[in-house]
Amino acid sequence: MDKNLGDGSGLDVARALRRSNPDVEVILVTGYASLDTAIQAVQIGAFDYVTKPISDYDALRLKVENAAEKVRMKRQQRDLVDRLVESEELHRGVFETSNDAVLLVDGLSGAVEDANPAAERLYGRSREALRGVRYDDLLAPESDRGLPPHGSRAFPARHRRADGFAFPVEISAGELHRGDRALRVLSVRDVSERELAETARRELEQSLRQAQKMEAVGRLAGGVAHDFSNVLAVVLGYSDLLLRDLPTADARMRECVDGITEAAHRAVGVTRQLLTLSRKKLLRPEVLSLDKVVSDLGRLLSRAIGERIALEMRLGDGVWPVVADSDQLAQVLLNLAVNARDAMPDGGPLEIATSNVELADPRATSASPPGATSRCRCATAGAA
């Protein structure tokens, strides 16, 4: 741009060009090289100036190339700034919208410098409140102090909310450098639901193992009961033959044989209870006395519940008969007694009582219609 134009000032045109397009670089051409010319060139933001007549075209070409390079550099710088702004907005958006709590912690002091909205929800504190605490203040008392190591993944820890409630977390730790400062970037995930699910899974596995163990015990008890029943059948058969061959006058010997027979019948009852425990016996409903079932089960219950439980049986007078399978009924009572024992780890009283009851309200039970029925009730001090 010539400094002096025929119809105006080249300086004014240069200013207008700069206003319309800041990327424009102006090289002034003047016939008088002076300090004032240099000052005017600087005032309008000119890239350089040359004097005329131009004799060194190589120097002019170099100035034009340098001016063009400056334009390219300005455009590249502007593009770089735009990309940096876009990148910062993108990372800020990820930081703000992450479902995991994100903490920026000073690597030396351990002070929290920033936190995202997920961290506010997780710890029950505002962002301003989180910025003023140390990372160790977010740890539960049983957790080890100090920041997770850089590069760790799924680092286990226990944190606590503002109300003191502790919960398990997994942390991924990275590092961000700002000048000579190192910031630890912590991504914190609450794994409380996973821990509860794992605990429930372990309990289910334990229950399954216990059930498998009881099934094995039941099969063993069933096998032993069948073998023992065969032996008892032989004992009862020989006792009956012996009793037939004994003289009627030999009262003492007949009394001894009667004792053998009675003991064998009691053993048969024990084997029947073992078969009930093993659940190997088919259902056989019959009219039976509830008091007799409870009374016969008393000795087995005493062994099942242990010495710490004080078993008391209170059988009602004139309890009506019921139609049921005696072994299944005994199994129900056994289960109730074992549950009651488990509910009283320190021991306590267990009462089994029978009685008659009138069902006047149809909602009283869904197992039988309103009317008269006999009832067996199992009650403990700790559970019923």
C-alpha positions in Angstrom: 0.0 0.0 0.0 1.4 3.3 -1.1 1.4 5.8 1.8 0.2 8.7 -0.4 -2.6 7.9 -2.9 -3.9 10.2 -5.6 -7.3 10.5 -4.0 -6.5 9.9 -0.4 -4.2 8.6 2.3 -2.9 5.1 2.1 -2.8 5.1 5.9 -6.6 5.5 6.0 -7.1 2.7 3.5 -4.8 0.4 5.6 -6.8 1.2 8.7 -10.0 0.3 7.0 -8.5 -2.9 5.7 -7.4 -3.9 9.1 -10.8 -3.2 10.6 -12.6 -5.2 7.9 -10.2 -8.1 8.1 -7.8 -8.4 11.1 -5.8 -11.0 9.3 -4.6 -8.5 6.6 -1.0 -7.5 6.8 0.0 -4.2 5.3 3.4 -3.2 3.9 3.7 0.6 3.3 5.5 2.0 0.3 6.9 5.5 0.8 9.3 7.7 -1.0 10.6 9.2 2.3 12.1 6.9 4.9 12.0 8.7 8.2 11.2 8.2 11.9 7.7 9.6 11.4 7.0 7.1 8.6 8.1 4.3 10.9 5.9 5.6 13.7 2.9 5.9 11.4 3.5 2.4 10.2 3.5 1.1 13.8 0.4 3.1 14.6 -1.7 1.4 11.9 -0.2 -2.0 12.7 1.7 -2.3 9.4 3.9 -5.3 9.0 6.8 -3.3 7.5 7.5 -0.5 5.0 9.8 -0.1 2.0 11.1 3.0 0.2 10.7 3.7 -3.5 11.9 3.5 -6.0 12.3 -0.2 -5.2 15.6 -1.6 -6.2 15.9 -4.8 -4.0 13.1 -7.0 -5.2 14.5 -10.0 -3.3 14.1 -8.0 0.0 10.6 -7.0 -1.0 9.7 -10.6 -1.9 11.1 -11.8 1.5 9.0 -9.2 3.3 5.8 -10.3 1.5 6.6 -13.9 2.2 7.1 -13.1 5.9 3.9 -11.1 6.0 2.0 -14.1 4.4 3.6 -16.4 6.9 2.5 -14.2 9.7 -1.1 -14.3 8.3 -0.9 -18.1 8.2 0.4 -18.3 11.7 -2.3 -16.0 13.0 -4.9 -18.2 11.4 -3.3 -21.4 12.7 -3.2 -19.8 16.2 -6.8 -18.9 16.0 -7.7 -22.4 14.9 -5.7 -23.9 17.7 -7.4 -21.6 20.2 -10.8 -22.7 18.8 -9.8 -26.3 19.1 -8.6 -25.8 22.6 -11.8 -24.1 23.6 -13.8 -26.9 22.0 -11.7 -29.5 23.7 -12.0 -27.7 27.1 -15.8 -27.5 26.6 -15.9 -31.2 25.7 -13.8 -32.3 28.7 -15.8 -30.0 30.9 -19.0 -31.5 29.6 -17.7 -35.1 30.3 -16.6 -33.9 33.8 -19.9 -32.4 34.6 -22.1 -35.2 33.2 -20.1 -38.2 34.3 -22.2 -40.7 36.3 -19.1 -41.5 38.5 -17.9 -39.0 41.0 -14.8 -37.2 39.8 -12.4 -35.4 42.2 -9.4 -33.2 41.3 -7.0 -33.5 44.2 -3.7 -31.8 44.7 -1.0 -34.5 44.6 1.1 -32.9 47.4 -1.4 -31.5 49.9 -4.3 -33.9 49.2 -6.7 -31.0 49.1 -9.8 -31.3 46.8 -9.7 -28.6 44.1 -12.8 -29.5 42.1 -15.6 -32.0 42.0 -18.4 -32.8 39.6 -22.2 -32.9 40.3 -22.0 -36.7 40.7 -19.5 -36.2 43.6 -22.0 -33.7 45.2 -24.7 -36.4 45.1 -22.3 -39.2 46.3 -20.9 -37.3 49.3 -23.9 -35.2 50.2 -21.9 -32.0 50.0 -21.9 -29.0 47.7 -19.1 -28.4 45.3 -17.9 -25.4 47.3 -17.8 -27.6 50.5 -15.9 -30.4 48.7 -13.3 -27.9 47.4 -12.4 -27.0 51.0 -11.7 -30.5 52.3 -8.8 -32.9 52.2 -9.2 -36.3 50.5 -8.5 -38.0 53.8 -11.5 -36.4 55.3 -13.7 -38.3 52.8 -12.3 -41.7 54.0 -14.1 -43.9 56.5 -12.2 -44.5 59.7 -11.3 -48.1 58.8 -9.7 -47.1 55.4 -6.0 -46.5 54.9 -5.0 -42.9 54.6 -3.5 -41.4 51.5 -4.3 -41.0 47.8 -4.7 -44.1 45.6 -1.5 -44.6 43.5 -1.4 -43.1 40.0 -2.6 -45.6 37.4 -4.6 -47.8 39.7 -7.8 -49.3 38.5 -10.7 -50.5 40.7 -8.8 -49.5 43.8 -10.9 -50.6 46.8 -11.7 -48.1 49.7 -14.5 -47.0 52.0 -15.7 -43.4 51.9 -18.2 -41.6 54.0 -20.9 -39.0 53.3 -21.4 -35.8 55.2 -23.7 -37.6 57.7 -21.0 -40.1 58.5 -22.5 -43.0 56.6 -19.7 -45.3 55.2 -20.0 -47.0 51.9 -17.6 -49.1 49.6 -16.1 -47.5 46.5 -13.8 -48.4 43.7 -11.4 -45.7 42.4 -9.5 -45.2 39.2 -6.6 -42.7 39.6 -4.9 -40.7 36.9 -2.6 -37.6 36.9 -2.9 -34.2 35.4 -0.1 -31.7 35.3 -0.6 -27.9 35.5 2.8 -26.4 35.2 4.9 -27.7 38.0 1.8 -29.0 39.9 0.5 -32.5 39.7 -3.2 -33.1 40.2 -4.6 -36.5 40.9 -7.8 -37.2 39.0 -9.9 -39.7 40.9 -13.0 -41.4 39.4 -15.0 -42.8 42.4 -17.7 -45.4 41.9 -20.1 -46.5 44.6 -20.2 -50.3 44.7 -22.7 -50.7 47.6 -25.2 -52.6 45.5 -22.5 -54.9 44.2 -21.3 -55.6 47.8 -24.9 -56.3 48.9 -25.3 -58.6 45.9 -22.1 -60.4 46.7 -23.1 -60.8 50.3 -26.5 -62.2 49.2 -24.7 -64.5 46.8 -22.4 -65.8 49.5 -25.4 -66.4 51.8 -27.2 -68.3 49.1 -24.1 -70.4 48.5 -23.9 -71.1 52.2 -27.6 -72.0 52.3 -27.1 -74.3 49.2 -24.2 -76.0 50.8 -26.1 -76.5 54.0 -29.1 -77.8 52.1 -26.8 -80.2 50.2 -25.3 -81.3 53.5 -28.7 -81.9 55.0 -29.8 -83.8 51.9 -26.8 -86.0 52.3 -27.5 -86.5 56.0 -31.2 -87.3 55.1 -30.1 -89.9 52.5 -27.7 -91.4 55.1 -30.4 -91.4 57.8 -32.9 -93.0 55.4 -30.4 -95.8 54.5 -29.6 -96.4 58.1 -33.2 -96.4 59.1 -34.1 -99.0 56.4 -31.2 -101.2 57.4 -32.1 -100.8 61.1 -35.8 -101.6 60.3 -34.7 -104.9 58.8 -32.7 -105.8 61.9 -35.6 -104.8 64.2 -38.0 -107.0 62.1 -35.8 -109.9 62.8 -35.6 -109.0 66.6 -39.4 -108.7 66.7 -39.9 -112.0 64.8 -37.6 -114.0 67.1 -39.1 -112.3 70.2 -42.6 -113.3 69.1 -41.4 -116.9 68.4 -39.7 -117.0 71.8 -42.8 -115.7 73.6 -44.9 -118.4 72.0 -42.5 -121.2 73.1 -42.2 -120.0 76.7 -44.3 -121.7 79.3 -47.1 -119.6 80.7 -45.8 -120.2 84.2 -42.4 -118.7 83.5 -43.5 -115.2 84.3 -40.1 -113.8 84.7 -38.8 -114.9 81.3 -42.0 -113.7 79.6 -41.5 -110.3 81.2 -38.0 -110.2 79.8 -39.2 -111.1 76.3 -42.0 -108.5 76.6 -39.3 -105.9 77.5 -37.3 -106.9 74.4 -40.5 -106.5 72.3 -41.3 -103.1 73.8 -37.8 -101.8 73.2 -37.9 -103.0 69.6 -41.2 -101.2 69.0 -39.7 -98.0 70.5 -36.7 -98.5 68.1 -39.2 -98.8 65.3 -40.6 -95.4 66.2 -37.1 -94.0 66.1 -36.5 -95.4 62.7 -39.8 -93.9 61.6 -38.7 -90.5 62.8 -35.4 -90.9 60.9 -37.4 -91.7 57.7 -39.4 -88.6 58.3 -36.2 -86.6 58.6 -34.9 -88.1 55.3 -38.3 -87.5 53.6 -38.1 -90.9 51.9 -41.6 -92.0 53.1 -44.7 -91.5 51.0 -47.7 -89.6 52.4 -50.2 -91.7 54.3 -53.0 -89.5 55.7 -54.8 -91.2 58.6 -56.9 -90.3 61.6 -54.5 -89.7 64.4 -54.1 -88.2 67.8 -52.2 -84.9 67.8 -51.2 -85.3 71.4 -49.7 -88.7 70.6 -47.7 -87.3 67.7 -46.3 -84.5 69.8 -45.6 -86.8 72.8 -43.8 -89.3 70.6 -41.7 -86.6 69.0 -40.5 -85.2 72.4 -37.4 -87.2 72.7 -36.2 -86.5 69.2 -36.9 -82.8 69.6 -34.8 -82.7 72.8 -31.8 -84.0 70.9 -32.4 -81.7 67.9 -32.6 -78.4 69.8 -29.8 -79.0 72.3 -29.4 -78.5 76.1 -29.6 -74.7 76.0 -33.3 -74.8 75.0 -35.8 -75.7 77.8 -38.4 -77.7 76.1 -41.9 -77.8 77.7 -44.9 -79.7 76.3 -48.4 -78.7 77.3 -50.9 -81.1 75.8 -54.6 -80.1 75.9 -57.4 -82.2 77.3 -59.7 -83.8 74.8 -57.9 -82.6 71.7 -59.9 -83.7 68.7 -58.3 -86.2 66.2 -57.0 -84.9 62.9 -56.5 -86.4 59.4 -52.9 -86.1 58.5 -49.7 -88.0 57.8 -48.0 -88.5 61.2 -44.5 -88.3 59.8 -45.2 -85.1 57.8 -46.7 -83.6 60.9 -43.7 -84.6 62.9 -41.5 -83.0 60.3 -43.4 -79.7 60.5 -43.0 -79.6 64.3 -39.3 -80.5 64.0 -38.7 -77.6 61.5 -40.5 -75.2 63.8 -38.5 -76.3 66.8 -35.2 -76.0 64.9 -36.1 -72.5 63.7 -37.0 -71.6 67.2 -33.6 -72.9 68.4 -31.8 -70.8 65.7 -33.8 -67.7 66.9 -32.4 -68.1 70.4 -28.6 -68.5 70.1 -28.2 -67.9 73.8 -30.9 -70.4 74.8 -34.4 -70.0 76.2 -37.7 -71.7 76.7 -39.6 -73.5 73.9 -43.2 -74.5 74.5 -45.2 -76.8 72.4 -48.9 -76.8 73.2 -52.0 -78.5 71.7 -55.6 -77.3 72.0 -58.9 -77.1 70.3 -60.0 -73.8 68.7 -63.2 -72.5 67.1 -62.7 -70.7 63.7 -65.5 -68.2 63.4 -63.8 -65.8 61.0 -63.2 -67.1 57.5 -60.1 -64.9 57.4 -58.5 -66.7 60.3 -57.0 -69.3 58.1 -56.8 -70.1 54.4 -56.1 -73.8 55.0 -59.5 -74.9 56.3 -63.0 -73.6 56.3 -64.7 -72.0 59.4 -65.6 -74.6 62.0 -63.9 -76.7 64.7 -60.3 -77.9 64.4 -57.5 -78.9 66.7 -54.4 -76.8 66.8 -50.7 -77.3 67.7 -48.9 -74.1 68.7 -45.1 -73.6 69.0 -43.9 -70.6 71.0 -40.5 -69.3 72.2 -39.3 -66.4 74.2 -37.5 -65.0 71.2 -39.6 -66.1 68.2 -42.8 -67.9 67.5 
